[in-house]
């Protein structure tokens, strides 16, 4: 009863009751204020994590694993990661129950509410090694942050909002007063869809390779992407071009469009009539193509001939004046009987001389024998030169021996000495078959040769005879 009375006595003192109440309130406020930083006297698991951008993370934001809160962010500081780049380093205060976090875990910053509050979500990996207290989750473990609603609305900046207003005004003006036409268009869409089904069926058929078309289109887009700036400048130039067209749309372009249908009607009537002309023109130009090609190759020669022909044409009137009496004299000469008789005799003479000319002409035209003979003859009657040679020949002593060429003989010289052999051809070839034998025979030492030589200097005779 004494103890109970003592307790009741203490509780009955107002000052003590008030002091205890104030102490309890202070402890409760302290604990509530520091709840986000962890309760005092509780063991914690400290880690660090690096992310490319803290993106609205602040001190006290939660750290979650699988949706459950396992700790808080104690501090966010910027760090240098090399090459002038900066990342954010997060000091994490985690519960001991989360220890250890696998070394290959990943992390992502996610929104907690539409108002912009964020938290750090850790996705544990499957590595057998866990991160020790004080270690850092590397920057490579950070995953791209999903698009937040505030980032979504950030795309509607001032220019975009102005453009949307203009588009709405343009579409509104375009649809205003066109309700019946729009209704009719929607009514026609049913027929379009019904007739479009076979087309779409053919498009999606495997034989059409419609998917390959989009793949090729993607390749085309990848090819065109490097020249995007040039394309943009092209569209800017097109804008200026169409603006110029807009300035002259009335009356020039409008009149051109108005007059277009009558022109097409006239062409529809006239073109069938002109078709034979076009066909003949096509054949004419096809036949003219070789001549045009040859004309292009010979045009320098033709130009030089025309340039040289101008002075000749200037002097041609005097020549034309002399051609008339000349032509009359030729007619009189042609009509003279003596001319006819002379031509007949000339024809007979040519027929008689033709066999001889066929044999003699090659001696000059092919072998040049007549010119050489006259040249040697001229040398024989000319004055001597410094070497005192009058004739273009050499004199030598004939070899000796039986039947030698230097004395009477009963048979052709045939040795026994090496130089005592006869070489003689009474009928050498003089160009009739393209061979100039006389003077070109190759001397064969120790052998008697009568007739054609077996070899010539530069060309064989084709056989011995």
Secondary structure by P-SEA (a helix, b strand, c coil): caaaaaaaaaaacaaaaaaaaaaaaaaaaaaaaacccccccbbbbbbbbbccccccccccbbbbccccccccccccccccccccbbbbbbbcccccccccccccbbbbbbbccccbbbbbbbbbcccccccccccccccccccccccccccccccccaaaaaaaaaaaaaaaaaaccaaaaaaaaaaaaaaaaaaaaaaaaaaaccccaaaaaaaaaaaaaaaaccaaaaaaaaaaaaaaaaaaaaaacccaaaaaaaaaaaaaaaaaaccccaaaaaaaaaaaaaaaaaaaaaaaaaaaaaaaaaaaaaaaaaaaaaaaaaaaaaaaaaaaaaacaaaaaaaaaaaaaaaaaaaaaaaaaaaccccaaaaaaaaaaaaaacccccccccccbbbbbbbbccccccccccccccccccccbbbbbcccccccccccccccccccccccccccccccccccccccc
